[in-house]
Amino acid sequence: MSDASTSPFDVIIIGAGISGINTAYRVQTAFPSASYTILEARNGIGGTWDLFRYPGVRSDSDLYTFGFPWRPWVEQKVIASGEAIREYIRESAAITGIDQHIECGHRVVSADWSSEQQAWRLGVDADGQKKVLWGRFVVLSTGYYDYLEALPSSVPGIERFGGEVVHPQFWPEGLDYEGKKVVVIGSGATAVTLLPVLVEKAARVTMLQRSPGYIISVPSVDRSAQWLGRFLPAWLTFSIVRLKYLVMPQLFFKFCRQFPSAARMLMRRGTVEQLPKNVPHDPNFEPKYNPWEQRLCVSPDGDFFKALHTGKADVVTGVIDTVTETGIKMKSGRSLDADIIITATGLKIQVGGGTHISVDSKPVNFTKKFLWHNIMLQDVPNMFTVVGYTNASWTLGADSAALHICRLMKYMETKKITSAVPHMEDPSSVKTVPLLNLSSTYVERGKGAMPKAGDTAPWKPRSTYFGDMWDARFGSLSNGLQFSRVSV
């Protein structure tokens, strides 16, 4: 470690979003004397919630399960604004002292495992200055998408448009849409979030979709939590309501998968009841897929449907022929005038934050590797990844990952093991299955950028929170792992 001026960190966490902060809490709780740092490429903490600043940005999961289990969410809103979540993350880091371990403006460019040193050598760009850090363990809490580049949108003729083209991931500060005609291209959570907020000031807002998705209205405030709070202490109220949100959405997910026809009928009925008479259900709200084959879009208090009732918002389903200087021409012959076009077409999948990873100077190809218990890459020592859920709050999966990581590190400390590496004796005996169990366009397009999951343990993808937590706390730590003790 000749290029390191100090001793190696015990743990280096990459990313100061909700996964990174949670991992840091679990690490400092399990290992009070351990040295750790969090390297954050951006100039602020919060991850997704520091990056996305488009109007109305909010969670699409309840905050009882999306928030940290060790710091209960106490606000009234179940579906919270991006600003509220960002502040919650910052406060959580501050009151636990985690913020003292965060280095902002530190982008990890490379990570190379040294078998000789039994540690990771990280090349870091610290606001233009090159630094080298060493760590015994590295945790990739970088999320699953590219922060620097959005998913390219294949909109024919978009370069000819004379107005403004905006991607929600890079929303311009101070964008003036008051009195403007706005077309939002997309049918996912971002488009569904934007429409009711934009319609408050814009002259007209059109959500243009090639194919529709499912939209479900949910209360923004949980009345059961308010009622229980009148009789029970806060900690017990939180525990009961959190359990409800752990169980009920999972039961609904199972119902949708087991009884898709009944689920479609239920979703259709709920949608038709909220639509204005001038907005037809078909084809605008009749997806080609079954509920929960893609993530459901959430509409707090039915705000999306209320926006349609204003007469200033509508939904158009069809295929774009071309973009003109003044709007969009559809293959159906219909034209949509626009001053602003918003391309809410999804995220570009990326694992590891774009870090170049190698083992003894030999590059690691993420896409060729299986994930061990969703937390470690095959044949890569002492490096962990944090993968959340696509059919539940991301934080639930992130927390089970953090607990699993700490349990493995504790086992290694007890046995005086210096490295652990997942190894598959016969990769051909394991059938590859999708890591993320969704068919969304951006997920399908990003499959070539993700690690693999298998059809047998310990390579299976995430399934349910309760099963994964059991595995994290009590599952085998030796199945599929090779351990080494090397004196350094």
Salt bridges, closest charged atoms under 4 A:
ASP3 OD2 - ARG121 NE 2.60
ASP10 OD1 - ARG136 NH1 3.07
ASP50 OD2 - ARG42 NE 2.96
ASP50 OD1 - ARG53 NH2 2.97
ASP50 OD1 - ARG90 NH2 3.54
ASP60 OD2 - ARG295 NE 3.13
GLU91 OE1 - ARG71 NH2 3.14
GLU103 OE1 - HIS106 NE2 3.95
GLU149 OE1 - LYS348 NZ 3.09
ASP222 OD2 - LYS244 NZ 2.68
ASP282 OD1 - ARG268 NH1 3.24
ASP282 OD1 - HIS281 ND1 2.70
GLU286 OE2 - ARG264 NH2 2.98
GLU286 OE1 - ARG268 NH1 2.96
GLU286 OE1 - HIS281 ND1 3.52
ASP314 OD2 - ARG204 NH2 3.69
ASP314 OD2 - ARG334 NH2 3.54
ASP321 OD1 - LYS331 NZ 3.83
ASP339 OD2 - LYS181 NZ 3.88
ASP379 OD2 - LYS369 NZ 3.31
ASP379 OD1 - HIS423 ND1 3.18
ASP399 OD1 - ARG26 NE 2.80
GLU413 OE1 - LYS410 NZ 4.00
GLU444 OE2 - LYS447 NZ 3.24
ASP468 OD2 - ARG462 NH1 3.50
ASP471 OD2 - HIS373 ND1 2.65
